[in-house]
């Protein structure tokens, strides 16, 4: 039996929610923007990596985050069986993992989260789901922290559950699904260059002013309120990042100019997806979304690896193919 799981791209932070908001997205043309991991029984554990961005990953399987996911999952299985005692629990099997790396590394699209979520969910499905969604999310966060250097769920939570996710301080809850704007398009433009999450965090200040703290809380609260009332004018009328974007925009060639153009063209909002360099623009007008995509294709992409997708919110999250 082979189990294949797709995990979608996501917008971390969503401008107003640094480290506490994330939105899963899917292209409206039906293409898969995310990673796929397949699991099948094997004589010994092995990992194969294929896909457009396979060459951007470590050549040694033991250095790949998907391999680390396998080690963590097996450890959790062993601990579960020990806790249940006797013959209960799952016997650990040797497996062959195949990572189809469709997502660019360091793109701001939750690339590492896609690999982590797809790998762990595929393993959970292969073993007939011995772990609950809450247990799975905790493991996913642990793996994401290993890569980025800090524990944050704003990519793994939407990638796993789908939709717009708000991170909660209570470790027993972790995340709540917010109502998203179903008629909105999210134009995603990856320029083809890499910005590591760690590097993007290093440019941020260690402390913020009281004014910035108040502005952040007020803007995030207003956005959450607008989501529940489905008030796009309020949600995107004060759509501003005071914590990260002012310090990160210098890492993104052409971002300031692109943002100015897209806003003048009528987009509801423009922001940095995660740590960048991917840019996202929001509109509820399909024609404007298509025009924005064309402009970004011609003016924001830096290399042949870059791409633009017109997306909507992905409400499914990780799923078996």
C-alpha positions as CSV (number, residue, x, y, z in Angstrom):
1,X,0.0,0.0,0.0
2,X,1.2,3.5,-0.9
3,X,-0.1,6.6,0.8
4,X,0.4,10.0,-0.8
5,X,-0.4,13.2,1.0
6,X,-0.4,16.7,-0.4
7,X,0.2,19.7,1.9
8,X,-0.6,23.2,0.5
9,X,1.4,26.5,0.5
10,X,0.5,29.1,3.1
11,X,0.9,32.8,3.9
12,X,2.5,33.2,7.2
13,X,1.8,36.3,9.3
14,X,-0.8,37.5,6.8
15,X,0.7,41.0,7.4
16,X,-1.3,41.9,10.6
17,X,-0.5,38.7,12.6
18,X,3.2,38.2,13.0
19,X,3.7,34.5,14.0
20,X,0.0,34.2,15.0
21,X,-1.9,34.2,11.7
22,X,-1.6,31.9,8.7
23,X,-3.6,31.2,5.6
24,X,-3.5,28.1,3.3
25,X,-3.8,28.9,-0.4
26,X,-4.5,27.0,-3.6
27,X,-4.3,28.1,-7.2
28,X,-7.6,28.6,-8.9
29,X,-6.4,26.7,-12.0
30,X,-6.3,23.5,-10.0
31,X,-2.5,23.0,-10.0
32,X,-0.8,21.8,-6.8
33,X,1.1,24.5,-5.0
34,X,2.7,22.5,-2.2
35,X,4.7,19.3,-1.5
36,X,3.7,15.7,-1.8
37,X,5.1,12.9,0.3
38,X,4.4,9.2,-0.4
39,X,5.0,6.3,2.1
40,X,5.1,2.6,1.2
41,X,6.4,-0.5,3.0
42,X,10.1,-1.3,2.2
43,X,12.9,-3.7,3.3
44,X,14.7,-0.8,4.9
45,X,14.0,2.9,5.6
46,X,14.9,5.1,2.7
47,X,14.1,8.6,1.4
48,X,14.0,9.6,-2.3
49,X,13.6,13.2,-3.3
50,X,12.2,14.3,-6.7
51,X,10.6,17.4,-8.0
52,X,11.5,20.8,-9.4
53,X,13.3,22.0,-6.3
54,X,14.9,18.7,-5.2
55,X,18.3,20.0,-6.0
56,X,17.9,22.7,-3.4
57,X,17.8,20.2,-0.6
58,X,20.6,18.4,1.2
59,X,22.0,15.5,-0.8
60,X,22.2,13.3,2.3
61,X,18.8,11.9,3.3
62,X,19.8,12.1,7.0
63,X,20.0,15.9,6.6
64,X,16.5,16.2,5.2
65,X,13.7,17.3,7.4
66,X,11.5,14.5,6.0
67,X,13.9,12.0,7.4
68,X,13.8,13.7,10.7
69,X,10.0,13.5,10.6
70,X,10.3,9.8,10.2
71,X,12.6,9.5,13.2
72,X,10.3,11.6,15.3
73,X,7.2,9.7,14.2
74,X,8.8,6.3,14.9
75,X,9.9,7.5,18.4
76,X,6.3,8.6,19.1
77,X,5.0,5.2,17.9
78,X,7.4,3.4,20.2
79,X,6.5,5.6,23.2
80,X,2.8,5.1,22.5
81,X,3.2,1.3,22.3
82,X,5.2,1.3,25.6
83,X,2.5,3.3,27.3
84,X,-0.2,1.0,26.1
85,X,1.9,-2.1,27.0
86,X,1.4,-5.7,25.9
87,X,0.6,-6.3,22.3
88,X,-1.4,-3.1,21.8
89,X,0.0,-0.3,19.6
90,X,1.6,-0.3,16.2
91,X,4.7,-2.2,15.2
92,X,7.2,0.1,13.5
93,X,7.7,-0.9,9.9
94,X,10.5,-0.1,7.5
95,X,9.3,2.4,4.9
96,X,10.3,4.1,1.7
97,X,9.5,7.9,1.7
98,X,9.3,9.9,-1.5
99,X,9.3,13.7,-1.3
100,X,8.1,15.4,-4.4
101,X,9.6,18.9,-3.7
102,X,7.3,21.2,-5.6
103,X,7.9,24.2,-3.3
104,X,10.9,26.5,-3.5
105,X,13.1,26.7,-0.4
106,X,13.2,30.0,1.4
107,X,10.3,31.3,-0.6
108,X,7.9,32.6,2.2
109,X,5.3,30.1,1.1
110,X,5.8,27.7,4.0
111,X,8.1,25.4,2.1
112,X,9.4,23.6,5.1
113,X,6.0,23.3,6.6
114,X,4.7,21.7,3.4
115,X,7.4,19.0,3.7
116,X,6.8,18.5,7.4
117,X,3.1,18.3,7.3
118,X,3.0,16.1,4.2
119,X,5.5,13.7,5.7
120,X,3.9,13.3,9.1
121,X,0.4,13.1,7.8
122,X,1.4,10.5,5.3
123,X,3.0,8.4,8.0
124,X,0.0,8.8,10.2
125,X,-2.3,7.7,7.4
126,X,0.1,4.8,6.6
127,X,-0.3,3.5,10.1
128,X,-4.1,4.1,10.1
129,X,-3.9,7.3,12.2
130,X,-2.6,6.4,15.6
131,X,-2.2,10.0,16.5
132,X,-4.9,12.7,17.0
133,X,-4.8,16.0,15.0
134,X,-3.6,17.8,18.2
135,X,-0.7,15.3,18.7
136,X,0.2,15.7,15.0
137,X,0.2,19.4,15.1
138,X,2.5,19.4,18.1
139,X,5.0,17.1,16.2
140,X,4.7,19.4,13.2
141,X,5.6,22.4,15.3
142,X,8.5,20.6,16.8
143,X,9.9,19.9,13.3
144,X,9.3,23.4,12.0
145,X,11.1,24.8,15.0
146,X,14.1,22.6,14.2
147,X,14.4,24.4,10.8
148,X,13.5,28.0,11.6
149,X,15.1,28.2,15.1
150,X,11.9,29.1,16.9
151,X,8.5,27.5,17.6
152,X,5.7,29.0,15.6
153,X,2.7,27.4,14.0
154,X,1.6,30.1,11.5
155,X,2.6,27.9,8.5
156,X,2.1,24.3,9.8
157,X,-1.4,25.0,11.2
158,X,-3.0,26.3,8.0
159,X,-1.0,23.8,5.9
160,X,-2.4,21.0,8.1
161,X,-5.9,22.2,8.8
162,X,-6.5,24.6,5.9
163,X,-8.1,28.0,5.9
164,X,-7.2,31.0,8.0
165,X,-5.7,30.0,11.4
166,X,-5.2,32.1,14.5
167,X,-2.6,30.8,16.9
168,X,-3.7,30.6,20.6
169,X,-1.4,30.9,23.6
170,X,-3.0,27.8,25.2
171,X,-0.8,24.8,24.3
172,X,-3.9,22.6,24.6
173,X,-5.6,24.5,21.8
174,X,-2.7,26.0,19.7
175,X,-4.9,27.2,16.8
176,X,-8.4,28.2,15.9
177,X,-10.0,28.5,12.5
178,X,-11.2,32.0,11.6
179,X,-13.8,32.8,8.9
180,X,-11.9,33.7,5.7
181,X,-13.0,35.8,2.8
182,X,-14.2,33.2,0.3
183,X,-14.6,35.7,-2.6
184,X,-11.1,37.1,-2.3
185,X,-8.2,36.2,-4.6
186,X,-4.6,36.1,-3.4
187,X,-2.1,36.7,-6.1
188,X,1.1,35.0,-5.1
189,X,4.4,36.1,-6.7
190,X,7.6,34.3,-6.0
191,X,10.5,36.1,-7.6
192,X,12.8,33.2,-7.8
193,X,15.3,34.2,-5.1
194,X,15.8,32.7,-1.6
195,X,15.4,34.4,1.8
196,X,15.9,32.1,4.7
197,X,13.6,32.4,7.7
198,X,16.5,32.7,10.1
199,X,18.1,35.6,8.1
200,X,14.7,37.3,7.9
201,X,14.3,37.0,11.7
202,X,17.8,38.4,12.3
203,X,16.9,41.8,10.8
204,X,14.1,42.3,13.2
205,X,14.7,44.4,16.4
206,X,14.9,42.7,19.8
207,X,12.5,45.2,21.3
208,X,9.6,47.3,20.0
209,X,8.1,50.5,21.2
210,X,4.9,50.8,23.2
211,X,3.3,52.5,20.2
212,X,4.2,49.6,17.9
213,X,2.9,47.1,20.4
214,X,-0.4,49.0,20.7
215,X,-0.7,49.3,16.9
216,X,0.0,45.6,16.4
217,X,-2.7,44.5,18.9
218,X,-5.2,47.0,17.6
219,X,-4.7,46.0,13.9
220,X,-4.8,42.2,14.6
221,X,-7.9,42.6,16.8
222,X,-9.6,44.7,14.1
223,X,-8.8,42.1,11.5
224,X,-10.1,39.2,13.5
225,X,-13.3,41.1,14.3
226,X,-13.7,41.9,10.6
227,X,-13.3,38.2,9.7
228,X,-16.2,37.3,11.9
229,X,-18.4,40.1,10.5
230,X,-17.1,39.5,6.9
231,X,-16.2,43.2,6.6
232,X,-13.6,43.4,3.9
233,X,-13.3,47.2,4.2
234,X,-12.3,47.0,7.8
235,X,-10.2,43.9,7.3
236,X,-8.0,45.3,4.6
237,X,-8.5,49.1,5.1
238,X,-6.0,49.0,8.0
239,X,-3.9,46.1,6.8
240,X,-0.5,47.1,8.1
241,X,2.5,45.3,9.5
242,X,4.4,47.3,12.1
243,X,6.6,44.5,13.4
244,X,8.3,42.8,10.4
245,X,7.7,44.4,7.0
246,X,9.5,47.7,7.7
247,X,12.6,45.8,8.4
248,X,12.3,43.0,5.8
249,X,11.3,45.0,2.7
250,X,15.0,45.8,2.1
251,X,15.6,42.0,1.6
252,X,13.0,41.9,-1.3
253,X,14.2,43.6,-4.5
254,X,11.3,45.5,-6.1
255,X,8.8,44.9,-3.3
256,X,8.2,48.6,-2.4
257,X,7.6,49.5,-6.1
258,X,5.4,46.5,-6.7
259,X,3.3,47.2,-3.6
260,X,2.8,50.8,-4.7
261,X,1.8,49.8,-8.2
262,X,-0.7,47.1,-7.0
263,X,-2.3,49.4,-4.5
264,X,-2.7,52.1,-7.1
265,X,-4.2,49.5,-9.4
266,X,-7.0,48.8,-6.9
267,X,-5.8,45.8,-4.8
268,X,-7.3,45.7,-1.4
269,X,-4.0,44.9,0.3
270,X,-0.4,43.9,-0.5
271,X,2.1,42.2,1.8
272,X,5.0,39.9,2.3
273,X,4.2,36.2,2.5
274,X,5.9,34.9,5.6
275,X,9.6,35.9,5.6
276,X,9.5,36.7,1.9
277,X,10.5,37.0,-0.9
278,X,7.0,36.0,-2.1
279,X,4.6,38.9,-2.3
280,X,0.8,38.5,-2.0
281,X,-1.9,40.9,-3.3
282,X,-5.5,40.7,-2.3
283,X,-8.6,41.5,-4.4
284,X,-12.2,40.4,-4.8
285,X,-12.1,41.2,-8.6
286,X,-10.9,38.3,-10.8
287,X,-10.0,40.6,-13.7
288,X,-7.9,42.7,-11.4
289,X,-6.3,39.5,-10.0
290,X,-5.4,38.4,-13.5
291,X,-4.0,41.8,-14.4
292,X,-2.0,41.9,-11.2
293,X,-0.6,38.5,-12.0
294,X,0.5,39.6,-15.5
295,X,2.2,42.7,-14.1
296,X,4.0,40.7,-11.4
297,X,5.1,38.1,-14.0
298,X,6.7,40.9,-16.0
299,X,8.0,43.1,-13.3
300,X,8.6,41.3,-10.0
301,X,10.2,38.0,-11.0
302,X,14.0,37.9,-10.9
303,X,14.9,34.4,-12.2
304,X,13.5,31.6,-14.3
305,X,12.6,29.8,-11.1
306,X,10.0,32.5,-10.2
307,X,6.3,32.1,-10.7
308,X,2.9,33.8,-10.1
309,X,-0.4,32.1,-9.1
310,X,-3.8,33.5,-8.7
311,X,-5.1,31.7,-5.6
312,X,-8.0,31.4,-3.2
313,X,-8.0,30.2,0.4
314,X,-7.4,26.4,0.6
315,X,-10.0,25.2,3.1
316,X,-9.0,21.5,2.9
317,X,-5.4,21.6,4.2
318,X,-3.3,18.4,4.0
319,X,-5.1,15.6,2.2
320,X,-4.5,12.2,0.7
321,X,-4.3,12.0,-3.1
